[in-house]
Amino acid sequence: MLLVLGARLCCATAIAGFSVLNGPAVAQDYFAGKQIRIILPSSTVDTGYGLYGVLASQHLGRFIPGNPAVVVSLMPGGAGISSLNYIASVAPKDGTAIGVLAQEVATNQARHLSGVRYDATKFKYIVRVAPNVPVHMVWHSAPVKTIADLKTTEVLTAAVGVGGVHNDVARAMNALLGMKWKIISGYPGTNETRLSMERGETQGTVSPAILFKEQLKDWLDQKKVRVVVQYADFRHPLFPDVPAVVELAQDQEARDILTFMTSISTVGRGFAGPPDMNQQAYDIIRKAFAAMLEDKAYREDSEKRGAEILPMWGEEMSAYVNKIIATPKQIADRATAIAEGK
């Protein structure tokens, strides 16, 4: 079942889109009177996907000739697989449906998960607005100063649930890098994991890097926590001096496994259209995203809501997804086994 949220964006500044696009006259009418749906892989907008989808729904229409309605549609199921299957095989190809992709879009396919009926190499990638980089922090009283100390000293780390990034990458660091994370799984959410660390029940936990820009900034400023590693294949701009976990690999197999497991951080919050999407519609929407991401009102709104802007454009995003999908089976299988604690 598809739930549609949002309202038509009608404002005087919509004319700005015309000057940005500078397309032929036919482009001015392409989306006139139409509605564009942004498909989210979730049952609520109160998620990371929802944050970026709602922001786009409230700003993108100003930069599309014809000022179409832009709404958010919720399509939960299969941890994002249902929405990806819909975009691949059911969504209209005329530009009236685009998706915020589940960040596991590539790893799901590489692992041949049950239910995957899409081919992510064929999506029309528009832009990844921002990565979704988790970082591992330790409390100031923890007996480690750097990630290297984890090779000799055990640290209790609080983890949400029993799977996912809070658990999986720490397990991989133990298995591949000889680290000594003792994972205390089963916390219901990140508020609870951080509280457990403050209370002294645990000594560390994982949090999105972007939270340290505002929400958790005081912890850094007051030296209450130390961020020791980033779960990504690159260093987030907020933490240029903190190593990405892939940098710690001592051999190519470990590097490949860690790259595969953390690729979801790089995919982050990305937008794409269905395979064989109308090229004119794709060009219009891509240019609209480019204008939106530079727009003062959008950037201020993003800042206020805690969203970041670190774009990876369509061609680069497509190449990255294709690289992850091409991961050798033995690497994907080993990553899965580690994540499952085997």
C-alpha positions in Angstrom: 0.0 0.0 0.0 1.3 3.4 -1.0 0.8 6.4 1.4 1.1 9.8 -0.1 2.1 12.9 2.0 2.7 16.5 1.0 1.2 19.3 -0.9 1.7 21.2 -4.1 4.4 23.9 -3.9 3.1 27.1 -5.3 5.2 30.2 -4.7 6.5 33.2 -6.5 10.0 31.9 -6.5 9.1 29.0 -8.8 10.1 31.2 -11.7 13.7 30.7 -10.6 13.7 27.3 -12.1 13.2 28.6 -15.6 16.3 30.8 -15.6 18.3 27.9 -14.2 17.2 25.3 -16.8 17.3 27.4 -19.9 15.9 24.5 -21.9 13.8 24.5 -25.1 10.2 25.7 -24.9 8.9 22.1 -24.7 10.8 21.6 -21.5 8.9 24.5 -19.9 5.7 22.5 -20.3 6.9 18.9 -19.7 5.9 18.8 -16.0 3.1 21.4 -16.1 0.0 20.1 -14.3 1.8 16.9 -13.2 2.7 15.4 -9.8 6.1 14.0 -9.0 6.2 11.3 -6.3 9.3 10.8 -4.2 9.2 7.1 -3.1 10.6 6.4 0.4 11.7 2.9 1.5 10.0 3.4 4.9 6.7 3.5 6.7 7.2 7.0 8.1 9.0 10.2 7.2 10.7 10.2 10.6 13.8 8.5 9.2 17.0 9.6 7.5 15.4 8.8 4.2 12.3 10.8 5.2 14.4 13.8 6.1 15.9 14.1 2.7 12.8 13.1 0.8 10.6 15.7 2.6 13.2 18.4 2.1 13.2 17.7 -1.7 9.4 17.6 -1.8 9.3 21.0 -0.2 11.9 22.7 -2.4 12.5 20.8 -5.7 9.3 22.0 -7.4 10.6 25.6 -7.4 13.3 24.6 -9.8 11.2 22.5 -12.3 9.6 24.3 -15.2 5.8 24.0 -14.8 6.0 24.0 -11.0 4.7 20.4 -10.6 3.3 19.1 -7.3 6.0 17.2 -5.4 4.8 14.7 -2.8 6.3 12.0 -0.7 5.0 8.4 -1.0 5.8 5.8 1.6 6.5 2.3 0.5 7.8 0.1 3.3 8.7 -3.6 3.1 11.6 -5.9 2.9 14.1 -3.4 4.5 13.8 -1.2 1.4 13.7 -4.0 -1.2 9.9 -3.4 -1.9 10.5 0.2 -2.9 13.5 -0.7 -5.1 11.5 -3.4 -6.9 8.7 -0.9 -7.5 11.1 1.7 -8.9 12.7 -0.9 -11.1 9.6 -2.5 -12.6 6.4 -0.6 -11.8 7.1 3.1 -11.5 6.3 5.3 -14.5 9.3 6.2 -16.6 8.1 9.7 -17.5 9.8 11.4 -14.5 6.7 11.4 -12.2 8.2 8.9 -9.8 11.7 8.9 -8.4 13.0 7.2 -5.3 15.2 7.8 -2.3 17.1 4.6 -2.5 17.7 2.2 0.4 21.4 2.5 1.1 21.7 -1.3 0.8 20.7 -1.1 -2.9 24.1 -2.5 -4.1 24.9 -4.8 -1.2 21.5 -6.5 -1.3 22.0 -7.3 -5.0 25.6 -8.5 -4.5 24.4 -10.8 -1.7 21.6 -12.1 -3.9 19.1 -11.6 -1.1 15.7 -13.2 -1.4 13.1 -10.8 -2.9 15.5 -8.7 -4.9 14.0 -8.4 -8.3 15.7 -5.2 -9.4 19.0 -4.6 -11.2 20.6 -1.6 -9.6 23.0 -1.1 -12.5 20.1 0.1 -14.6 18.6 2.8 -12.3 18.9 6.4 -13.5 21.0 7.9 -10.7 20.4 11.5 -10.1 22.4 12.5 -7.0 23.4 11.3 -3.6 22.7 14.3 -1.5 24.6 13.2 1.5 26.5 10.1 2.8 25.4 8.4 6.0 28.6 7.9 7.9 28.5 6.2 11.4 31.4 6.9 13.7 32.4 4.9 16.8 33.0 7.0 19.9 34.3 6.0 23.3 33.5 7.8 26.6 36.3 9.9 28.1 36.9 7.4 30.9 37.3 4.5 28.5 40.8 2.9 28.8 41.6 3.6 25.1 42.8 6.8 23.4 43.0 5.7 19.8 41.7 2.8 17.7 45.1 1.2 17.9 44.5 0.7 21.6 41.6 -1.6 20.8 44.1 -4.3 19.8 45.2 -4.7 23.4 42.3 -3.4 25.5 38.7 -4.5 25.5 36.0 -1.9 25.3 32.3 -2.5 26.0 30.2 -0.9 23.2 26.5 -0.5 23.2 24.7 -1.6 20.0 21.1 -1.1 18.7 19.4 -4.4 18.0 21.5 -7.5 17.0 22.4 -6.6 13.5 23.2 -3.5 11.4 26.1 -1.1 11.6 26.2 -1.0 15.4 27.0 -4.7 15.5 28.3 -5.7 12.1 31.4 -3.5 11.6 32.6 -3.9 15.1 32.4 -7.7 14.6 34.3 -7.3 11.4 37.0 -5.3 13.1 37.4 -8.0 15.7 37.5 -10.8 13.1 39.7 -9.0 10.5 41.8 -6.5 12.5 42.2 -8.1 15.8 40.2 -5.5 17.7 38.6 -6.1 21.1 35.2 -4.6 21.0 32.8 -6.4 23.4 29.5 -5.8 21.8 26.5 -5.4 24.1 23.6 -5.8 21.7 19.9 -5.3 22.0 19.4 -1.6 22.9 16.2 -0.3 21.4 17.7 2.9 19.9 20.6 5.3 19.9 19.3 7.4 22.7 19.5 4.3 24.9 23.0 3.4 23.7 24.3 6.9 24.5 22.6 6.9 27.9 24.2 3.6 28.7 27.6 5.1 27.9 27.0 8.1 30.1 25.9 5.9 33.0 29.0 3.8 32.8 27.1 0.6 31.7 29.2 0.6 28.5 32.2 2.6 27.3 31.4 3.3 23.7 28.7 3.4 20.9 28.1 4.3 17.3 26.4 7.5 16.1 26.0 9.3 12.7 28.8 11.7 12.1 26.5 14.6 11.3 25.1 14.6 14.8 28.4 16.0 16.0 27.8 19.2 14.1 25.1 20.3 16.5 23.4 17.7 18.7 26.5 16.0 20.1 29.0 18.9 19.5 29.2 19.7 23.2 30.5 16.2 23.9 33.4 16.8 21.6 34.0 20.4 22.9 33.9 19.3 26.5 36.1 16.2 25.7 33.5 13.8 27.0 34.0 11.5 24.1 36.7 10.5 21.6 35.8 9.5 18.1 38.2 6.7 17.2 37.1 5.3 13.8 34.7 6.0 11.0 32.6 3.2 9.4 33.1 4.3 5.8 35.6 4.0 2.9 36.4 7.7 3.2 36.9 10.3 5.9 33.9 12.5 6.7 34.8 16.2 6.5 33.8 16.6 10.2 36.5 14.2 11.2 39.5 14.6 8.8 41.9 13.2 11.4 39.9 10.1 12.3 40.8 7.0 10.3 38.1 5.3 8.1 37.9 1.6 9.0 39.1 0.5 5.5 42.4 2.3 6.1 43.1 -0.1 9.0 43.1 -3.2 6.8 46.4 -5.1 6.6 45.6 -7.1 3.5 43.5 -6.8 0.4 40.8 -9.3 1.5 40.2 -7.4 4.7 40.1 -4.1 2.8 37.6 -5.6 0.3 35.3 -6.9 3.0 35.3 -3.7 4.9 34.7 -1.7 1.8 31.7 -3.9 1.0 30.3 -3.6 4.5 30.7 0.2 4.7 29.6 1.0 1.2 26.1 1.7 2.5 27.7 4.8 4.2 28.8 6.1 0.8 25.5 5.3 -0.9 23.8 7.2 1.9 20.8 9.3 0.9 20.6 9.1 -2.9 17.9 9.7 -5.5 17.3 7.8 -8.7 14.7 7.2 -11.4 13.6 3.9 -12.9 15.5 2.2 -15.7 14.8 3.7 -19.1 13.5 6.9 -17.6 12.6 9.5 -20.2 15.9 11.4 -20.9 14.3 14.8 -21.1 12.6 14.3 -17.7 15.8 13.0 -16.2 17.8 16.1 -17.5 15.1 18.4 -16.1 15.1 16.8 -12.6 18.9 16.5 -12.4 19.3 20.2 -13.2 16.6 21.0 -10.7 18.4 19.1 -8.0 21.6 20.9 -8.9 19.9 24.3 -8.5 18.1 23.2 -5.3 21.3 22.1 -3.6 22.8 25.5 -4.2 19.7 27.4 -3.1 20.0 29.5 0.0 16.5 28.6 1.3 17.2 24.9 0.9 20.6 25.0 2.5 19.2 27.0 5.5 16.3 24.5 5.8 18.7 21.6 5.7 20.9 23.2 8.3 17.9 23.7 10.6 16.8 20.1 10.3 20.2 18.6 10.7 20.6 17.4 7.1 23.9 17.7 5.3 24.9 18.4 1.7 27.8 16.4 0.3 26.7 15.4 -3.2 27.8 12.6 -5.4 26.4 13.1 -8.8 24.7 10.5 -11.0 27.6 9.2 -13.0 29.9 8.8 -10.0 27.1 7.3 -8.0 26.3 4.8 -10.8 29.9 3.8 -11.0 30.2 3.3 -7.3 27.1 1.1 -7.1 28.3 -1.0 -10.1 31.6 -1.5 -8.3 29.9 -2.8 -5.2 27.6 -5.1 -7.1 30.7 -6.6 -8.9 32.2 -7.6 -5.5 33.4 -11.2 -5.8 31.0 -13.7 -4.2 33.6 -14.9 -1.7 34.0 -11.4 -0.3 30.2 -10.8 -0.1 29.7 -14.2 1.5 32.5 -13.6 4.1 31.0 -10.2 4.9 27.6 -11.8 5.5 29.1 -14.5 7.7 30.9 -12.0 9.8 27.8 -9.9 10.2 25.9 -13.0 11.3 28.6 -13.8 13.9 29.9 -16.8 12.1 
